Amino acid sequence: MSDLPVEPAVPEPTPTGFALTPFDQTFQRDPYPVLHKVRAGAPAQWDEMTHGWLVTTHDEVREILRDKAFWSDPRKADPDSLIARFQLAGDQAPSMLFLDDPDHRRLRSLVNKAFTPKAVETMRPRIAAIANELLDAIEDTEFDLMDRIAAPLPVIVIAEMLGIDARQQDDFKTWSNAVVSAFFNVMRSAEEAEIAANAQAALDVCFRKAISSCRATPGQDLISAMVQATEGGDSMNDDEIVMQCNLLLIAGNVTTTDLIGNGMRALLEHPNELAKLRVRPDLLENAVEEMLRYDSPVIGSGRIANRPVEVHGCPVHPKQSIGVSLAAANRDPSVYPDPDRFDIERADTHHQSFGGGRHFCLGAPLARAEAQETIRAVLDRYPVPLPAPGEARYRAIPGFRGLTEYRIRTRA
Ligand code: HEM
């Protein structure tokens, strides 16, 4: 053996930029090993592609989301950052997601009531009935869970909540799908963009028609509630109501679809957990929280620094964007023992999947109820659902994680 000097190992660079988006195949298939590397190597790192910081540790993600002084309005961000270029579909006014107080507080408090846990509980029987109606229509013993149940269910629920005329609900679903998929797809073709613009215009007409009929004869629906809502002598004009309706479609539909898909996939690929749930249906609530932690539909959010701060020793300057990886936070080994294990009995299933602080997901109780009732309905109907052979494929939408298709077999 010769005594050649040993070259010092060159540390591998931590993944950044493109490698942390679903346009990268490795990340798209399974982002968690990549995120473990980032968290271990650079828990806060500068990302040249987004021209902003990225934070991956649980406690710091939690703290950043809950910092009430940080901003969410992209117009306040460093103009070179990706977030500053983030535009809503068309030239609409920003929704509450991208506003700071006092505008944010005002808009949120005007719709808040419809989404409280108590309000959602009254909708639970109807959500279960919709899930069962969708299942009744399936005759095949192998079908795509996304197409037949996970995608249509949240759209039907929100259409009913808004009070959209039942005769228009099929069109509503088509328009809503076109708008949502183009909104999230930064690689959209000119043709897709045109289809989405036409669908957006049709939705706009549909919402305005509903608003004017609710102004004339208010009902029990959410558009009537928005028309009548007043907060401190303030009320919403038609443009604001239309914008809120669009936000509910965009923020609420794909995300809930993906919770049902990612959650069912986790369950079916862990037969022991599925068996446990069959024996103990009372574990369903905890199981859905574990699904949210284990494979969140939204994997990133962020804030804009309003002052100089330090995160893991990195100097963050005012106006710089701070991206937070919800997916990395949810698998932080310093908080979750054995974080990559899917365990529906996990004692502490708290997670960052709904964000936090002022912008904590308004639809969280609704999303939970929709996932619980859908999963319950599927398991009640099929004693042994199995994943059909084939690789699960995910959509390529940065910040989100959801299956394009998930085929299941209802008989072995
Ligand atoms: C599993 C499904 C869902 C997930 C994972 C999810 C996740 C999120 C996240 C991460 C945020 C940003 C929070 C932050 O930055 O602190 C958010 C905001 C929001 N979500 Fe959800 N969401 C889901 C379903 C829904 C549903 C069903 C609705 C309503 C129909 C909804 C409406 C909203 C709204 C309006 C906001 C903006 C809140 C604000 O800015 O104050 N979401 N959601």
Residues whose N, C-alpha, C, O or C-beta is under 5 A from the ligand:
A	BS01	HEM	L65 M96 L97 R108 L248 A251 G252 T255 T256 L259 P297 V298 S301 G302 S353 F354 G355 G356 R358 H359 F360 C361 L362 G363 A364 L366 A367
